[in-house]
Amino acid sequence: MFIPWVQMLLFLSLLFPAWVESDIRHYNFTVVLKNTTRLCSTKPIVTVNGKFPGPTLYAREDDNVLVNVVNHVKHNVTIHWHGVRQLRTGWYDGPAYITQCPIQPGQNYLYNFTLTGQRGTLLWHAHISWLRSTVHGAIVILPKKGVPYPFPKPDKQEIIILGEWWKEDTEAVVKEATETGLAPNVSDAHTINGYPGPVSICSSEGAYTLHVENHKTYLLRVINAALNDELFFKIAGHDLTVVEVDAAYVKPFKTDTLFLGPGQTTTALLTADRGIGKYLIATSPFMDTVVTVDTVTGMGYLRYNHTHPLFPTIMTSIPPVNATSLTSVFAESLRSLNSKEYPAKVPLTVDHSLLFTFGVGINPCATCFNGSRAVAAINNVTFDMPTTAILEAHYYGTKGVFTDDFPGKPLIPFDYTRTTTPSNLQTMNGTRVYRLAYNSTVELVIQGNSILAPESHPAHLHGFNFFAVGRGLGNYNPEKDRKKFNLVDPVERNTISVPTAGWTAIRFRADNPGVWFFHCHLEVHTTWGLKMAFLVENGEGPNESLPPPPSDLPQC
């Protein structure tokens, strides 16, 4: 809950910017249990301030944000500010045991970061175990005062958060999967702003409704906060004009379907031009392989003012669950705005050329079902989570916490997307990082493999935006594929989907000293070990170096 005077100050500064001059935003996040009813059953869920989804964090570009997080539940907690650059503020990035030890029950931590050079839609979420299933919310970064949007000014704005709902406690779900070594149960429904809408197992379920006025334009800030599902988003009878993704402006384009991986955001303009009526809003999963997925469509409604309560809902077609071509068209439509005000600063030279394979495997486990455990790996290395934060170990020179020998390429190259299963499905284990000199440039090709099952992977890099310069199906061919890279106006993101049995190439500049997590944003794969970290060394002088940790940094 806001401190009242801070709430009023924030409200006035955003509504009437000339009245209040402030560049510091104060928030209090209290982590508490809240009994919540969905799908005709009630369970206690972990929330921030008793809200699901959690409160929206509003600020302007270059504002300083202070969020005091107080933990009143039995679980350890951290909060990650997904997509915030965290320039020289890695202590506040949030992934447990990477940049900080968790906030233990009864403890608190003040997150303190600046939204440098960013504007648009991001999200925050818990970054430990599976708590982010209910501990998440929006971040809205408005332009600086007096700076217009690079697209027509909307009449109103609306936040739409897509998610998943389990009838069971998600911490019990992941605990059972970890103990048995099997894949966890999929969710029971998809949600729009916390509500599944009417579904077959609970026809009385409440639904989100977007109320609109004819001839008005709405800026929809759509966020995929789901744990494990890439999602489509549609509104019956209405096209959407995409103008920004992951807090980076894009060349506007029209579509009737958005596609978002977990952790991705898409901001789009909607023009209410149908006069009257009630239209279905739908979110449904994408999965173009043999992996089991929750197929329940989350439903809400767009309702024009003055529409009669008994007006029938105008429906829309739901994309097939395996609509690969739809995801490809959407991905290839995204281009950076690359204007004078918002240039695409793509690295044109490369200091580190990396190839990371993403995939799953099977490791022995004496206590698990069938004596084996499902795992995931990058370059065949399954990440072992340490018991203290890697960033602290790096800063203080503590030995034995991590090694800096993460392989920049597969140790044994093979036909990554072949359909035959190799005889050895085991992976290596380790807490390994890849070391980068300050301001060096990186080209990273993320190659999906087909071991056990090929799958689309939403890959998220902490601490940086990157440019998605290329993508394709099959095995990456550097001689052929690099010639087709877009180095002029590639989309700028922090999370990118790697196509099933395919590859995605990204480039970024390592201009942020610290330790930065890189992982698949499917929580099941993160749990299985599909993660690593980049260690970016200090540059010259204090402005290019990691500052000391804050005095209230949680201890393990």
N, C-alpha and C positions, 0 to 999 in steps of 0.2 A: 504494500500500500504506500502511496506517496505521502511524504510530509505535506500537510495542507498548503503551506505557503509556497513550497517548491512546486506543487501541482498547479497552483494558480499562476506562478511565474512562468512555468513552462507553457501553460495554455495561452497566456497572453502573448508570449514571445513568438509562438507559432502562428497565432491568429492575427496579431497586430504587431509585426516585427518592429515598427517604428517606436512603439511604446516602451519596449524593454530591451536594453542592451546587455546581453549575457552570452557568454561562450562556454559556460560550465553547466552541465546537466546532471542533476543529482537524482538517483533512484535508490529505493530500498527494495530488495528482493528477499522475502522471507519464505523459506522452503518449508512447506507444511503438508500434512495429509488432508485430503478432502474426499468425503464420501460422494461418489459420482455414479449416476445411473445412466447406462447406455445398453442397448440391445435387451431391454426389459430385465436387467439385473444390475445390482449395485455392488461396488467394490471401493475400497479406499485407494486413492491414487496420490502420487507425489506431485505437488504443484508448486508454483511460485505465487504467493499472495492468494492462494485458494482459487486460482483461476486456471481454466483449461479451455483453449490455449492460454498461455501466460500473458502478462501485460506487454504492451507494445512500447519499445524504447524509441522515443522521438528525439532527434537532434538535427543540427545542420552541419554541412561540410566544414571541417576543421574545428568543430566543437570538441571540448574536453568532456569526457563522460566519466562519472563516478558512480559505481553501483556497489552498494554494500549488501553482500549476500550473507544471510544468517541461516544456519542449518538447524531446523527443529524436527528432523526426522531421524530414524535409526540408521539410515544409509549414509555413507560418505558421499559428498557432492562436489562437483565442480561445474562451472558454467563456461562454455566456449562461445565467443562472439564470432560466429561463422562468417568468414569473408572480410572481417575487419583486418586491415593490413598490420596493425600492431607494430608500427615502426619504432624499433628500439624499446618496445614494451612487451617483450615476450613473456615476462613474468605474469602477465594478465591474459594470456591467450586461452588457457583453461583446460587443455587435455590432461587428464590425470596421469601422473608419473612421467609425463613428457616435459611439461613446463612448470608443474607444481604438484605438490602432494595434495590430496583431497582435503576439503573442508570437513572435519569430523563432526559428529553430532554435538550440538551445543556450541559450536565455534562459528566464527565469521571471518570474512575476507573482503577487503575493499578493492574491487577492480577499478583500474585507473588508466584510461587510454584516450587517444585523440583520433578523430576520424579524418585523417590527413588525406586530402585530395580525393575523397570518395563522396558519391551522392547516388541515392537510389534505394533499393530494397535488399536487405540481408536478413539473417535470422540469428537468434541466440538459442542455445540448447545445452542441456546437461551433457557432459563428456566423460561419463564413467558408467560402466556396465550398460544396461538398457534403459536407464532413467529418462533418456530424451524422448521416449514414447509419449510421455505426458508433460515433461519439463521442457517446454519450448515456447517461443514467441517471435514476433516480428521486430526487426530494426528498420526504421524509416529514417533515412538521411536526406533531409531537404537541401536544396541548393543554398549557397550563401545568400544572405539578404541582398535583394536587388538583382540577383542573377536569375534570368528566366530559364524555364525548361527549353531544350532544343526541339520541342514539339508543341503543338497547340495546347494551351493551358486548359486543364480539365475543370469542370464545374465542381466535382467532388472526387474524393479518393476512398477506396475501400480495400481492406486487407482480407485476403482469402488464404487460409492456411489449410493445406491438405495433409492428412495423416492416416494413421492406422489405429485400430482399436482391438485389443484382446479382452475377452471376457475374463481370462485368467490374469493373475498378477504377472507382469512381464519379467520381474526379477525371478519368479519361480520358473517361468518358461526357460530363461537362459541358464538357470541353475540346473534344471533337469537335463538340458541338452549338454551342458559341460560335463555332468557326471556320467551320462550314458555314452557320450561321444557321437551321438546322432544329431541330425539336423533339428533345429527347434521348430515347434509348431508355428504355422503361419497365422497371421492375424485373422480375426473373425469379421472385420468390416473395414472399409475405408471411410474417412471422415472429411467433412468440409467445415472448417471452423469448429471442430470438436463434435459434430453431429453426423451420424451415418445417413440420416434420412430414413424413410420407410423402406425396410428390407424384409425379406420373406420370414426371417426368424423373429421379427418384432415389427409388425406393421404400424404400431402406434409410436414408433421412434420419432423424436423431434427432428426438424430439418432447418438448416440455415436458409434464410431468405434475404436476397438482395433487393431492396426497394428502390425503384428508379422512377424518374420523371421524364416524360417524353421530351425529346429534343435536347436533353442534357448529355454531356460527355463525362464518363467516369474513368478514372485511372485505377485499374485493378492491380494490386500488388499481390501476386500469386506466389506462394511459397510451398515447396514440398518438404514437409517435416516428417515424412514417413520414415520408419526404420529400415525397411527392406525392399520397398517397391518403387520402381520408376512408374510414373503416372501420366496419363492423358487428362486433359481438362477441356471441357466443352460447355458452351451455353447455346441451347437450341435457338435457331433462327437469327443468330448474331455472329458477325465476324469480330475478331479482335485484331488490333494493330499493335504489334510488339515494338516497344521503344527502348527497352533496357533489360539486361539480364545480369544477375550477380553484381548489381550496383555499377554497371558500366553501360553507357548509352550505345545503342546499335542503330544501324540504318533501318528506318521503319519498314515493316512489311505486314501484309494482312494474312490471316489464317483463321480457320474455324476451329483449330485444335492446337492446344499448347502441349508440349512434352517436357516434363521436368524429372530429373533424377533426384534422389534424396539429397537435400542440402542446396539444391538449385532454386533460384528465384527468377521469375519472369514478370515484368511490368508491362501492361498492355492497356491501350485505350479502347473503351467500349462506348459506342454511340447508341443511346436509347432512341430508336427511330421507328418502333412498331406501334406506337400509339396506346395500345392497351393489351393486356394479356398476362398470362402466367407461363413462364418458360422453364424447362428443366435445366438445371446445372448438374453436370455429371463429372465424376473423376473415376477412372478405371485403370487397371494395371497393364503394364507392358511386360511380356516375357516371351521371347522367341526361341526358347530351348526347352529341354525336358524338365526343368526345375519346377517344383510345385509352388504355386503362388495363390494368394487370396484373390479370388475372382469376383468378390462382391462389389458392385458399383456403389460408390458414395453418391448420394443425391441431395440436391438443394433446389432452390427456385429463384428465378428472377421474376419479380412481380411489379408491373407498372402501377403507379398510383391510380386510384379510382377503378381498379379491376374488381369485378364482382367476386365475392368469396367462393361462389360455386363455379367459376369459370374453369373449364377443363384445362389441364396442363398440356402445353404444346411440347411434344417429345423431340428427341434427337437420336440419331444413330450412334451407338457406342462403337469405338474402334475395336476391331478384333484384337484379342490379347497378344497376338503375334504380328502386329502391324509394323513390321520392320521398315517398310518403305516410307511410312508416315514419319517415323523417327528420323530417318535419313534426310527427308525433305526439310523437316524443321531445322535440323542441325546445320544443313548446308545453306539455309536461308539467313543464318545469323552472320552479320558482318559488323565490325566496329564502325562507329560513326566516322572516325578519322577526319575530323574537321579541324580548323585552325584552333578552336577553343579546346577540343578534345581529341588530340592526335593519338594515333596508334603507334606507340614507341616500341616497335618490334625489334628485338636484338637481331642484327644482320650478320654478326660474326658469332662463333660458338667456341667457348673454352672447354666445355664438358659436353661430350656427345654420349648420351646414356640410352640404354635399352633395358626396360624393366618388363618382365613377363608377369602377368597376373593369372593366377589359377588356384585350383584346389588340389588336395591330395589326401592320403590316408597314412596316418602314423600309428605304430603300435601303442596300445594302452591296456595294461593288464587288468585294470579295474573297470574298463568300459564294456559296454554291450558288444559281443562278438570279438572282444580283445583288440579293438581298433578305434581310432578317433578321426573324425573329419577335421581337416586342417586347411588353411589357405596360406599362400606364400607369394612373395615378390622375388623373382630370380631364385626360386626354390628355397628361400630363407623365410621360415615362419618366425615372426617376431615374438620374442619373450618379453613380456612386460616387466620392468624392473620394480623394485620395492621402494625406490626413492626416485625423485625427479631427475631426469637426464640433464635438464638445463642447470640445476644446482650442481650436479657432479661436474659438468663442463666448466661452470664459473669458478668453482673452488678447486678444480683439478683432482677431484676424488677418483681414485682408481677402482677398478673392478665393477663399475656400474654398466658401462657400455664399451664397445670397441668401434673404431672408425674404419672398419674394413668391409663395409657393405659393397657387394660387387656391382660395378657400373654396367655390366652386361652379364647375361647368363653364363655360368661357368662351363656348361656343356651345351652348346647350341644344338637345336633339333628342329624338326618340322613342327612348329608350335601349334598349328591349327589342323593337324592330321586327325582323322576320326578314329584311328586305331589306338587302343589304350596301351601305354607302355607297361613293361613288366614291373617296374619299380615305381610305386606311387608315393614313396616316402619323401619328406622334406628335411632340410637342415633347420636347426633352431639357433637363435642368437639375438642379442640386443645390439644390433649393429646400426651405425649411422654412416652417411656418406658426407665427407668433408668438402666444403666449398670455400674458396677464398672470397673475401668481400668484393662485391661488384663484378664477380665473374659471371659469364653468361652460360646458360644451360639449355641444351636441346634434349628433351626427354621423349622418347618414343615408348608409349605404353602399349604393350602387345598382349592381347588376350590369348590364352592357350586353351586347348580343347581336352585337356586331361580330365577324365571323368565326364565333364559336361562343359561345353563352352557357355559363356554367359556375358551379358552386358554388365560392365562395371562402372559406376559413377566414382571417379577418382577425385579426391579433394586434397589440395595443398594448402597448408596453413601458412600464414605470414606473407603471402605473395598473391598477386594476380599473375596470370600467365596468358599467353596468346596461343589459341588452338590453330596451328598453322597447317595441319593436314590430318586426314583420316582415310581409312580404307578397309577392305575386307581381305582376309587371308593373311599371309606373312608379310611383314614390312620389308620392302626391298629398297635399301638406301640409294642405290644407283638410279633406280627408276622413279621412286616415289618422292624423293627430295626435290626433284625437278618441278614437281607440281605443287610445292608448298605455296601457300598464300602468305607473302611477307609484306603485303600492302595494307590490307584492312581485315585481318583475321579477328574473330570475336575474342574479347578479353573476358576471362572467367576466373573463378576460384575452384570450380567443380566441373568436371567434364565426363560425359559418358563415353566409354570405350565400347565400340560395337562388338556384338557377339562374334567370336572367331575373327576378330579384326584388330585394328590398331588406331591409336590417336597420337599425334605428335604435338608437343607444346614447347614453347620457349619462354624463359623468364630470366631476369637479371637478379642475382643474389645480393641485393643491396640492403638487407635487413639482418644484422648480426643476431645470432641466437640459435636455438634448436627448434626446428619446424617439422611438425608431423605431416606425413604423407600416407594416405590410406584409402582403401575402398570405403565409400560411404554407405554401403549395405552393412548394417550393423552385424549381421550374421558373419560376414567375411572379416570384419574388424575383429570380432570375438575369436575367430579361428586363426588370426595372425597375419592377415593380409595388410601389412603396415610396415613402415620404416620411418626414419627421420633424417632430414638434412641438417648438418651442423655448419652454420655460416660463421666464419671467423670474423674477428674484429678488423676494421679498416684502420685508418690513421686518425688519431685524436678522438676526443669524447663524442663528437657528433656521428662517428662511424663505429661506435663501440657499445656493447651491452652494458648498461648501468648496473650498479649493485642491486641485489634483491630488496624488496620492501621489507620493513620491519615486521609486518604482520603476515608474511608469507607462511601458509600452513606448513606444519611439520608432519613427517610420516611417523 
